[in-house]
Amino acid sequence: MKKTFLILILTFSTFVFSGLLNVQAGGPLVVKGNMSVTYGTRPYIYRYDKGTLGMFSNSETVAIIEDLYMSWQSVKTTEIKFEMDNPGFLDFDITSSNYKTILDSKDLLGYTPVIFDTDGSILDLFLGKGAGNTVLGLSGPVTVNSGPLANQIAESQAVFNGRFVNGIKTPSDPESSIDSLKGTIIHETGHGLGLDHSQINIEAIKAGATQELRDAVPLMFPVAVNELSLIRRDDASAISFLYPNDSELGGFGRIDGKVLRQDGKTPVLGANVIAKNINDSKLEAISCVSDFLKNNTGSFTLFAVPPGDYRIEVEPIDLSFTGGSGVGPYTSSTTDLSFQNPVPKGFYTGPNMNITSDSAEALIVSVKEGDAIDNINIVAGAALSTSTSGATGLSDIDETEPNDSPNKAQVVSLPVNISGNISKSDDGSIELASEDGQSLVISDLFKFTLTSSATINALLTFESKDSDLDLALFNGDASDILESSSQTGSSNELITKSLSPGSYILGIGAFKGSTKYKLSISVGGAPLLDLSGPDSIVLIPTKANGVSLTAKASNFDTKSKCIVSNDSMSELQIKPKSFILSSSQSKKKIRVTVPLKTVRSILSENTDKTYTIDVTCQNGASDQKDIKVSPSLDTTVALKKIWRLNNK
């Protein structure tokens, strides 16, 4: 039996540049076999740490958490139950010197440990240096790959950071409030129950947002932007989907459908779908990530929808929400599926009809008690072959100075790769400001013109890990900022935006450091990679076993090197480990072999083993495939679909 601990974190946020984020989504945190993984009908059993949390005593902290557990349990459309174990406390105070006995235990504990990291030192060791000063808390479900709990959450783990409530407020030791602590605890408990992050009213973190708007974000929002611990409509919908109370759900409805590309057939994996009540679009809003159950259909479910009239929206997931702050199943990194050829933002207009950017043209969907509305198929994918320049590949050019003001912006034709240099000390006529007084000078400007409506993808990469660059999209005279990307530290920046015909300016600013950079601007679909082939191998005991996979490229305007890897390189043989894909050479066979030594090991353990094969290309395209290796035919056949003729 192998334990897996999936953690999601809540980070402390101080400011964000205007236009950074614009997404909404939600769903289950763990999916197996196209089903959400939960505790089922079992209660959430827990034990408390014996230590303190910042300036709060053990008894004070326990009282706070007990009250917040009841907040989840009081949602009338859910049947989740919390139960203190017997004994209700751990045998000792968990500290940085002994935390591994609990957090790194190889065996199941039989309960969820609720750990009080009084000064952030446990998080520094568990997540890496500096985490204790940025992470408010973490939690997540523990799952196992065999035994009676293999398809459920076996238990959870939770760590709360007392460094933010220690009574000290300095630049190196930030402080939050008791209300923020409550918000962290109830948010992280949601993860422990199996809830993913949810992002509604993201405009609340833009510069100039009112406190009223910030207070309207869901509880499961990935970043702390208010001091509330209120379960919003989206949170109640998500927890009810995982733990439904059927006796109460009769008074609500649900909306099911799919998000599809322009051809009306190809599913969109990892877009955001939102139903907003036309009378209260901020608070009465429910969201879901397309293909949230990973069945490769682009399907979504908006659950526990109160009766009323709704507009349904679709939009891309922003590049900022990845990894521990990810949204949906396809945001593990900035090259994951949610960010490949992202859909434009728009409103549902009718079954199998194109979306519109005009809310007045949206189809109003009426939900009544007990309604199950299906076939809400949203055609949201931009045409993959769109091109306004007529070019078949990206041209490579160098930055030309001076280009530090709108009237001196370097004129470029799309698609294009631009190589340049930038420094924080560079001058520029455009300056962006954050709400806490920090500023960013946009010193390199590039102007382009679209002759027809199109989606542009602008990817900014740079060399220095000590630098921090930001990317902004402006209208033709830079009098209005249309979109921006402002990742923390040395992360890449990406803007995907659907634009009308006209002239636009992309600008780069150095928030920190000096570095060389490359700005790649393409039109239409971003590069895509599809990895296909067999899902399983039934072992033949006397020889090496293998399968052939096919990597297929789409929208590769230039040659790109692709690297193959997997989570157990020593147990498999892969050929080739790297190769080149392009528009003229769009396919490559990959041979994955289970050598005889590994075959014997799996047979001796007599358990299935799953290997994940990853292919990542330099242009950002990537895909992965799970291959299940089984010692016998029985377990493999049990997972196969049983097909039949559909006699109409």
VENFEN-V528985 format. One record per residue. RES is the residue in three letters. PHI is phi as a letter, one per 30 degrees, with the letter a starting at -180 (999 if undefined). PSI is psi in radians with two decimals (none if undefined). D_CENTER is the distance of its C-alpha to the mean C-alpha in whole Angstrom. Layout:
<<RES | PHI | PSI | D_CENTER> <RES | PHI | PSI | D_CENTER>>
This chain:
<<MET | 999 | 2.23 | 28> <LYS | c | 2.25 | 25> <LYS | d | 2.46 | 23> <THR | b | 2.22 | 19> <PHE | c | 1.99 | 17> <LEU | c | 2.03 | 14> <ILE | c | 2.51 | 13> <LEU | b | 2.46 | 10> <ILE | c | 2.71 | 12> <LEU | c | 2.12 | 13> <THR | c | 2.76 | 15> <PHE | d | 2.12 | 18> <SER | c | 2.34 | 17> <THR | c | -0.65 | 21> <PHE | a | 2.87 | 20> <VAL | a | 2.46 | 18> <PHE | d | 2.65 | 20> <SER | e | 2.37 | 21> <GLY | i | 0.21 | 18> <LEU | d | -0.79 | 15> <LEU | b | 2.63 | 13> <ASN | a | 1.10 | 13> <VAL | b | 2.86 | 10> <GLN | a | 2.41 | 11> <ALA | a | 3.07 | 9> <GLY | a | 2.99 | 10> <GLY | l | -3.00 | 11> <PRO | d | 2.62 | 12> <LEU | d | -0.65 | 10> <VAL | b | 2.30 | 13> <VAL | b | 2.28 | 14> <LYS | b | 2.31 | 17> <GLY | h | 0.65 | 20> <ASN | i | 0.46 | 18> <MET | b | 2.53 | 18> <SER | d | 2.48 | 16> <VAL | c | 2.20 | 18> <THR | b | -3.06 | 19> <TYR | d | -0.13 | 23> <GLY | i | -2.30 | 25> <THR | c | 0.00 | 28> <ARG | d | 2.60 | 28> <PRO | d | 2.84 | 28> <TYR | d | 1.77 | 25> <ILE | c | 2.36 | 28> <TYR | b | 2.76 | 28> <ARG | b | 2.52 | 30> <TYR | c | 2.59 | 30> <ASP | d | 2.73 | 31> <LYS | c | 0.00 | 34> <GLY | d | -2.96 | 33> <THR | c | 2.97 | 33> <LEU | b | 1.71 | 30> <GLY | i | -2.17 | 31> <MET | c | 0.06 | 34> <PHE | c | 2.38 | 33> <SER | d | 2.97 | 35> <ASN | d | -0.79 | 34> <SER | d | -0.65 | 36> <GLU | d | -0.75 | 34> <THR | d | -0.77 | 31> <VAL | d | -0.74 | 31> <ALA | d | -0.69 | 33> <ILE | d | -0.82 | 30> <ILE | d | -0.71 | 27> <GLU | e | -0.71 | 30> <ASP | d | -0.67 | 30> <LEU | d | -0.61 | 26> <TYR | e | -0.70 | 26> <MET | d | -0.45 | 28> <SER | d | -0.77 | 26> <TRP | d | -0.76 | 23> <GLN | d | -0.39 | 26> <SER | d | -0.10 | 28> <VAL | d | 2.08 | 26> <LYS | d | -0.38 | 28> <THR | c | 0.17 | 26> <THR | b | 2.78 | 25> <GLU | b | 0.48 | 27> <ILE | d | 2.47 | 25> <LYS | b | 2.43 | 28> <PHE | c | 2.44 | 28> <GLU | b | 2.09 | 31> <MET | d | 2.38 | 32> <ASP | d | 2.99 | 33> <ASN | b | 1.83 | 37> <PRO | d | 2.83 | 37> <GLY | c | -0.05 | 34> <PHE | b | 2.65 | 34> <LEU | d | 2.90 | 34> <ASP | d | -0.26 | 37> <PHE | a | 2.93 | 36> <ASP | d | 2.20 | 34> <ILE | d | 2.19 | 31> <THR | b | -3.14 | 31> <SER | d | -0.30 | 30> <SER | d | -0.29 | 33> <ASN | b | 0.14 | 32> <TYR | d | -0.47 | 28> <LYS | d | -0.47 | 28> <THR | d | -0.40 | 30> <ILE | c | -0.99 | 28> <LEU | d | -0.49 | 24> <ASP | c | 0.35 | 25> <SER | d | 2.32 | 28> <LYS | d | -0.38 | 28> <ASP | c | 2.73 | 29> <LEU | d | 2.50 | 28> <LEU | d | -0.46 | 29> <GLY | j | 0.07 | 30> <TYR | a | 2.94 | 28> <THR | c | 2.05 | 25> <PRO | d | 2.26 | 26> <VAL | c | 1.81 | 25> <ILE | c | 2.34 | 26> <PHE | c | 1.80 | 27> <ASP | d | 1.59 | 26> <THR | d | -0.46 | 29> <ASP | b | 0.16 | 29> <GLY | i | -0.01 | 25> <SER | d | -0.55 | 27> <ILE | d | -0.78 | 25> <LEU | d | -0.60 | 22> <ASP | e | -0.69 | 23> <LEU | d | -0.65 | 24> <PHE | d | -0.71 | 22> <LEU | c | -0.33 | 19> <GLY | k | 2.69 | 21> <LYS | e | 2.31 | 23> <GLY | j | -0.32 | 22> <ALA | d | -0.58 | 20> <GLY | d | -0.29 | 22> <ASN | c | 0.02 | 23> <THR | b | -0.43 | 19> <VAL | c | 2.11 | 17> <LEU | d | -0.57 | 19> <GLY | l | 2.92 | 18> <LEU | b | 2.69 | 16> <SER | a | 2.86 | 16> <GLY | l | 2.86 | 15> <PRO | d | 2.60 | 17> <VAL | c | 2.21 | 19> <THR | b | 2.80 | 20> <VAL | b | 2.75 | 23> <ASN | c | 0.05 | 24> <SER | a | 2.93 | 27> <GLY | j | -3.13 | 30> <PRO | d | -0.33 | 30> <LEU | c | 0.28 | 26> <ALA | d | -0.49 | 24> <ASN | c | 0.33 | 23> <GLN | b | 2.94 | 22> <ILE | d | 2.12 | 21> <ALA | d | -0.79 | 24> <GLU | a | -3.11 | 23> <SER | b | 3.07 | 21> <GLN | b | 2.58 | 21> <ALA | b | 2.38 | 20> <VAL | b | 2.23 | 21> <PHE | c | 2.44 | 22> <ASN | c | 1.98 | 23> <GLY | d | -0.12 | 27> <ARG | d | -0.48 | 27> <PHE | d | -0.08 | 25> <VAL | b | 0.76 | 28> <ASN | c | 0.09 | 31> <GLY | i | 0.08 | 33> <ILE | c | 2.34 | 33> <LYS | b | 1.75 | 31> <THR | b | 2.91 | 31> <PRO | e | -0.54 | 29> <SER | c | -0.09 | 29> <ASP | b | 1.33 | 28> <PRO | d | 2.72 | 26> <GLU | b | 2.45 | 27> <SER | c | -3.02 | 25> <SER | c | 3.04 | 27> <ILE | d | -0.62 | 28> <ASP | d | -0.68 | 26> <SER | d | -0.67 | 23> <LEU | d | -0.76 | 24> <LYS | d | -0.73 | 24> <GLY | d | -0.70 | 21> <THR | d | -0.79 | 19> <ILE | d | -0.82 | 21> <ILE | d | -0.57 | 20> <HIS | d | -0.89 | 16> <GLU | d | -0.56 | 16> <THR | d | -0.63 | 19> <GLY | e | -0.75 | 16> <HIS | d | -0.73 | 14> <GLY | d | -0.49 | 17> <LEU | d | -0.19 | 18> <GLY | j | 0.22 | 15> <LEU | d | 2.42 | 13> <ASP | d | 3.04 | 9> <HIS | d | 2.71 | 8> <SER | b | 2.36 | 10> <GLN | b | 1.72 | 10> <ILE | b | 2.53 | 14> <ASN | i | 0.75 | 16> <ILE | d | -0.37 | 14> <GLU | e | -0.28 | 17> <ALA | d | -0.35 | 19> <ILE | c | 0.11 | 17> <LYS | d | 2.72 | 19> <ALA | e | 2.37 | 23> <GLY | i | -0.05 | 25> <ALA | d | 2.48 | 23> <THR | d | 2.77 | 26> <GLN | d | -0.55 | 25> <GLU | d | -0.71 | 26> <LEU | d | -0.71 | 22> <ARG | d | -0.63 | 21> <ASP | d | -0.15 | 22> <ALA | c | -0.01 | 21> <VAL | d | 2.68 | 17> <PRO | d | 2.80 | 16> <LEU | d | -0.62 | 16> <MET | d | 0.37 | 13> <PHE | d | 2.47 | 12> <PRO | d | -0.34 | 10> <VAL | b | 2.46 | 13> <ALA | d | 1.99 | 16> <VAL | b | -0.05 | 18> <ASN | b | -3.10 | 21> <GLU | c | 0.62 | 23> <LEU | c | 2.72 | 23> <SER | b | 0.73 | 22> <LEU | c | 2.34 | 23> <ILE | d | 1.99 | 21> <ARG | d | 3.07 | 20> <ARG | e | -0.75 | 20> <ASP | d | -0.67 | 17> <ASP | d | -0.75 | 17> <ALA | d | -0.67 | 20> <SER | d | -0.79 | 19> <ALA | d | -0.78 | 16> <ILE | d | -0.52 | 18> <SER | d | -0.56 | 21> <PHE | d | -0.68 | 19> <LEU | d | -0.67 | 19> <TYR | b | 1.28 | 22> <PRO | d | 2.42 | 24> <ASN | c | 1.64 | 28> <ASP | e | -0.53 | 30> <SER | d | -0.37 | 33> <GLU | c | -0.37 | 31> <LEU | d | -0.20 | 28> <GLY | d | -0.38 | 31> <GLY | d | 0.08 | 31> <PHE | b | 2.96 | 28> <GLY | b | -3.10 | 27> <ARG | b | 2.71 | 24> <ILE | b | 2.17 | 22> <ASP | b | 2.58 | 21> <GLY | a | -2.85 | 21> <LYS | b | 2.68 | 19> <VAL | c | 2.19 | 17> <LEU | b | 2.74 | 19> <ARG | d | -3.09 | 20> <GLN | e | -0.51 | 23> <ASP | d | -0.08 | 26> <GLY | i | 0.14 | 25> <LYS | b | -0.75 | 24> <THR | d | 2.17 | 21> <PRO | d | 2.57 | 18> <VAL | c | 2.14 | 15> <LEU | c | 2.01 | 12> <GLY | j | 0.51 | 8> <ALA | c | 2.94 | 10> <ASN | c | 2.30 | 10> <VAL | c | 2.34 | 14> <ILE | b | 2.31 | 16> <ALA | c | 2.14 | 19> <LYS | c | 2.20 | 21> <ASN | d | 2.31 | 25> <ILE | d | -0.30 | 27> <ASN | c | -0.26 | 29> <ASP | a | 1.32 | 26> <SER | d | -0.31 | 23> <LYS | d | -0.77 | 21> <LEU | c | -0.61 | 22> <GLU | c | 1.23 | 23> <ALA | b | 2.41 | 19> <ILE | b | 2.39 | 17> <SER | b | 2.86 | 14> <CYS | a | 2.53 | 12> <VAL | d | 2.29 | 9> <SER | d | 2.44 | 12> <ASP | i | 0.61 | 13> <PHE | d | -0.36 | 11> <LEU | c | 0.17 | 14> <LYS | h | 0.79 | 14> <ASN | c | 0.14 | 17> <ASN | i | 0.59 | 17> <THR | c | -0.17 | 18> <GLY | i | 0.31 | 16> <SER | d | 2.73 | 17> <PHE | b | 2.76 | 16> <THR | b | 2.14 | 17> <LEU | c | 1.94 | 18> <PHE | c | 2.71 | 20> <ALA | h | 0.95 | 23> <VAL | d | 2.10 | 23> <PRO | d | 2.60 | 27> <PRO | e | 2.44 | 29> <GLY | l | -3.08 | 29> <ASP | c | 2.35 | 29> <TYR | b | 2.55 | 25> <ARG | c | 2.44 | 24> <ILE | c | 2.22 | 21> <GLU | c | 2.72 | 18> <VAL | b | 2.53 | 15> <GLU | a | 2.82 | 13> <PRO | d | 2.73 | 11> <ILE | d | 2.33 | 7> <ASP | d | 2.61 | 8> <LEU | d | -0.35 | 8> <SER | d | -0.41 | 8> <PHE | c | 1.57 | 5> <THR | b | 2.93 | 5> <GLY | h | -2.26 | 7> <GLY | d | -0.25 | 8> <SER | c | 0.38 | 6> <GLY | d | 2.84 | 3> <VAL | b | 1.92 | 3> <GLY | i | 3.06 | 5> <PRO | d | -0.08 | 6> <TYR | b | 0.73 | 6> <THR | b | 0.55 | 3> <SER | d | -0.51 | 6> <SER | a | 3.04 | 8> <THR | d | -0.12 | 9> <THR | c | 0.11 | 11> <ASP | d | 3.02 | 9> <LEU | d | -0.51 | 10> <SER | d | -0.41 | 8> <PHE | c | 0.12 | 10> <GLN | c | 2.06 | 13> <ASN | h | 0.98 | 15> <PRO | d | 2.60 | 13> <VAL | d | 2.70 | 15> <PRO | d | 2.77 | 17> <LYS | d | 2.39 | 17> <GLY | a | 3.12 | 20> <PHE | c | 2.53 | 22> <TYR | d | 2.31 | 23> <THR | c | -0.15 | 26> <GLY | l | 2.88 | 28> <PRO | e | 2.21 | 27> <ASN | h | 0.49 | 26> <MET | c | 2.67 | 27> <ASN | d | 2.57 | 25> <ILE | d | 2.88 | 23> <THR | b | 2.62 | 25> <SER | d | -0.12 | 24> <ASP | c | 1.99 | 27> <SER | d | -0.45 | 26> <ALA | d | -0.37 | 30> <GLU | c | 0.00 | 29> <ALA | d | 2.54 | 27> <LEU | d | 2.20 | 28> <ILE | d | 2.15 | 28> <VAL | c | 2.09 | 27> <SER | c | 2.21 | 30> <VAL | c | 2.25 | 29> <LYS | c | 2.91 | 32> <GLU | e | 2.28 | 32> <GLY | i | 0.00 | 31> <ASP | d | 2.45 | 30> <ALA | b | 1.59 | 28> <ILE | d | 2.15 | 27> <ASP | b | -3.08 | 25> <ASN | i | 0.55 | 25> <ILE | d | 1.29 | 23> <ASN | d | 2.08 | 22> <ILE | c | 2.08 | 21> <VAL | c | 1.81 | 22> <ALA | b | -0.10 | 19> <GLY | d | 2.28 | 19> <ALA | d | 2.63 | 21> <ALA | e | 2.23 | 24> <LEU | d | -0.40 | 23> <SER | c | 0.17 | 26> <THR | e | 2.34 | 27> <SER | a | 2.21 | 29> <THR | c | -0.14 | 31> <SER | c | -0.31 | 32> <GLY | i | -0.04 | 34> <ALA | d | 2.54 | 33> <THR | c | -0.26 | 32> <GLY | b | 2.87 | 30> <LEU | d | 2.27 | 29> <SER | d | 2.60 | 32> <ASP | c | 2.14 | 32> <ILE | b | 2.89 | 33> <ASP | c | 2.63 | 34> <GLU | d | 2.44 | 33> <THR | c | 2.13 | 37> <GLU | c | 2.67 | 38> <PRO | d | 2.50 | 38> <ASN | b | 0.71 | 35> <ASP | c | 0.17 | 34> <SER | b | 2.79 | 35> <PRO | e | -0.69 | 35> <ASN | d | -0.15 | 38> <LYS | c | 0.16 | 38> <ALA | e | 2.38 | 34> <GLN | d | 2.17 | 34> <VAL | d | 2.24 | 35> <VAL | b | 2.72 | 33> <SER | c | 2.38 | 32> <LEU | c | 2.62 | 29> <PRO | d | 2.68 | 28> <VAL | a | 2.58 | 28> <ASN | c | 2.15 | 27> <ILE | c | 2.20 | 29> <SER | c | 2.31 | 30> <GLY | a | -3.12 | 30> <ASN | b | 2.59 | 31> <ILE | a | 2.69 | 30> <SER | b | 2.66 | 31> <LYS | d | -0.46 | 30> <SER | d | -0.08 | 34> <ASP | d | 2.56 | 34> <ASP | d | 2.76 | 35> <GLY | a | 2.66 | 34> <SER | d | -0.18 | 35> <ILE | c | 2.24 | 32> <GLU | b | 2.26 | 30> <LEU | c | 2.58 | 27> <ALA | b | 2.54 | 27> <SER | c | 2.88 | 25> <GLU | d | -0.25 | 26> <ASP | c | 0.24 | 27> <GLY | j | -0.09 | 29> <GLN | d | 2.73 | 27> <SER | b | 2.80 | 28> <LEU | b | 2.14 | 27> <VAL | c | 2.19 | 29> <ILE | d | 1.89 | 28> <SER | c | -0.29 | 31> <ASP | b | 2.09 | 30> <LEU | b | 2.42 | 30> <PHE | b | 2.25 | 30> <LYS | c | 2.39 | 31> <PHE | b | 2.82 | 31> <THR | b | 2.35 | 32> <LEU | c | 2.30 | 31> <THR | c | -0.18 | 33> <SER | a | 2.89 | 31> <SER | d | 2.42 | 28> <ALA | a | 2.84 | 25> <THR | c | 2.20 | 21> <ILE | c | 2.55 | 21> <ASN | b | 2.02 | 19> <ALA | c | 2.02 | 20> <LEU | c | 2.14 | 18> <LEU | c | 2.08 | 20> <THR | b | 2.66 | 20> <PHE | a | 2.83 | 23> <GLU | d | -0.79 | 25> <SER | d | 2.20 | 26> <LYS | d | -0.18 | 23> <ASP | c | 0.08 | 25> <SER | c | 2.83 | 24> <ASP | b | 1.86 | 22> <LEU | c | 2.69 | 22> <ASP | b | 2.71 | 20> <LEU | b | 2.41 | 21> <ALA | b | 2.50 | 22> <LEU | c | 2.24 | 23> <PHE | c | 2.89 | 26> <ASN | d | -3.06 | 29> <GLY | d | -0.52 | 32> <ASP | c | 0.19 | 34> <ALA | i | 0.49 | 31> <SER | d | -0.18 | 32> <ASP | b | 2.30 | 29> <ILE | d | 2.17 | 25> <LEU | c | -0.57 | 23> <GLU | a | 2.67 | 19> <SER | b | 2.77 | 18> <SER | b | 2.14 | 16> <SER | b | 1.29 | 16> <GLN | d | 2.76 | 14> <THR | d | 2.35 | 16> <GLY | i | -2.46 | 19> <SER | c | 0.36 | 19> <SER | d | 2.64 | 15> <ASN | d | 2.78 | 16> <GLU | c | 2.45 | 16> <LEU | b | 2.31 | 15> <ILE | b | 2.19 | 16> <THR | b | 2.15 | 16> <LYS | b | 2.31 | 19> <SER | d | 2.19 | 21> <LEU | b | 2.61 | 25> <SER | d | 2.91 | 28> <PRO | e | 2.46 | 31> <GLY | k | -3.03 | 32> <SER | c | 2.53 | 32> <TYR | b | 2.81 | 29> <ILE | b | 2.27 | 28> <LEU | c | 2.28 | 25> <GLY | b | 2.55 | 26> <ILE | c | 2.38 | 25> <GLY | b | 2.59 | 26> <ALA | c | 1.89 | 26> <PHE | d | -0.44 | 25> <LYS | a | 2.42 | 26> <GLY | i | -3.01 | 28> <SER | b | 2.46 | 30> <THR | a | 2.79 | 28> <LYS | d | 2.65 | 29> <TYR | b | 2.92 | 26> <LYS | b | 2.22 | 25> <LEU | c | 1.99 | 24> <SER | c | 2.14 | 23> <ILE | c | 2.06 | 23> <SER | b | 2.87 | 23> <VAL | b | 2.36 | 24> <GLY | j | -2.52 | 22> <GLY | d | 2.50 | 20> <ALA | d | 2.81 | 18> <PRO | e | 2.36 | 19> <LEU | b | 2.61 | 18> <LEU | b | 2.30 | 19> <ASP | b | 2.13 | 20> <LEU | c | 1.99 | 21> <SER | b | 2.84 | 23> <GLY | k | -3.05 | 26> <PRO | d | 2.55 | 27> <ASP | c | -0.24 | 25> <SER | a | 2.78 | 27> <ILE | b | 2.17 | 30> <VAL | c | 2.07 | 33> <LEU | d | 2.39 | 35> <ILE | c | 2.04 | 39> <PRO | d | -0.45 | 40> <THR | c | 0.06 | 43> <LYS | a | 2.98 | 41> <ALA | d | 2.59 | 37> <ASN | b | 2.60 | 35> <GLY | a | 2.91 | 33> <VAL | b | 2.80 | 31> <SER | c | 2.25 | 30> <LEU | c | 2.74 | 27> <THR | b | 2.17 | 26> <ALA | c | 2.10 | 24> <LYS | c | 2.23 | 24> <ALA | c | 2.50 | 23> <SER | b | 2.51 | 23> <ASN | i | 0.53 | 23> <PHE | d | 1.64 | 24> <ASP | d | -0.46 | 27> <THR | b | 2.93 | 28> <LYS | d | 2.45 | 28> <SER | b | 2.31 | 25> <LYS | d | 2.36 | 25> <CYS | b | 2.41 | 23> <ILE | c | 2.34 | 23> <VAL | c | 2.34 | 23> <SER | b | 2.91 | 22> <ASN | a | 2.99 | 21> <ASP | d | -0.08 | 21> <SER | b | 1.17 | 25> <MET | e | -0.58 | 26> <SER | d | -0.29 | 30> <GLU | c | -0.22 | 30> <LEU | b | 2.80 | 29> <GLN | c | 2.24 | 31> <ILE | b | 2.26 | 29> <LYS | b | 2.29 | 31> <PRO | d | 2.85 | 30> <LYS | d | -0.22 | 28> <SER | a | 2.69 | 27> <PHE | a | 3.00 | 28> <ILE | c | 2.34 | 28> <LEU | b | 2.61 | 27> <SER | a | -3.09 | 28> <SER | d | -0.55 | 29> <SER | c | -0.36 | 32> <GLN | b | 1.39 | 31> <SER | c | -0.07 | 28> <LYS | b | 2.60 | 28> <LYS | b | 2.30 | 29> <LYS | d | 2.41 | 30> <ILE | b | 2.15 | 28> <ARG | c | 2.13 | 30> <VAL | c | 2.07 | 29> <THR | c | 2.33 | 32> <VAL | c | 1.82 | 32> <PRO | d | 2.84 | 35> <LEU | e | -0.63 | 38> <LYS | d | -0.77 | 37> <THR | d | -0.65 | 34> <VAL | e | -0.85 | 35> <ARG | d | -0.66 | 38> <SER | d | -0.78 | 35> <ILE | d | -0.70 | 33> <LEU | d | -0.67 | 37> <SER | d | -0.59 | 38> <GLU | d | -0.40 | 35> <ASN | h | 0.73 | 35> <THR | b | 2.61 | 31> <ASP | d | 2.64 | 29> <LYS | b | 2.38 | 26> <THR | c | 2.26 | 23> <TYR | c | 2.36 | 22> <THR | c | 2.09 | 19> <ILE | c | 2.14 | 20> <ASP | c | 2.40 | 18> <VAL | b | 2.11 | 19> <THR | b | 2.25 | 18> <CYS | c | 2.73 | 20> <GLN | d | -0.42 | 21> <ASN | d | 0.10 | 20> <GLY | j | -0.25 | 16> <ALA | d | 2.50 | 16> <SER | a | 2.80 | 15> <ASP | a | 2.85 | 15> <GLN | b | 2.76 | 16> <LYS | b | 2.34 | 18> <ASP | c | 2.30 | 20> <ILE | c | 2.09 | 23> <LYS | c | 2.15 | 25> <VAL | c | 2.11 | 28> <SER | b | 2.46 | 31> <PRO | d | -0.27 | 34> <SER | b | 2.87 | 36> <LEU | d | -0.45 | 35> <ASP | e | -0.87 | 35> <THR | d | -0.53 | 31> <THR | d | -0.80 | 30> <VAL | d | -0.59 | 32> <ALA | d | -0.43 | 31> <LEU | c | -0.14 | 27> <LYS | d | 2.56 | 29> <LYS | d | 2.54 | 29> <ILE | c | 1.91 | 33> <TRP | d | 2.64 | 33> <ARG | b | 2.82 | 36> <LEU | d | 2.37 | 38> <ASN | c | 1.59 | 37> <ASN | d | 1.93 | 41> <LYS | c | none | 41>>
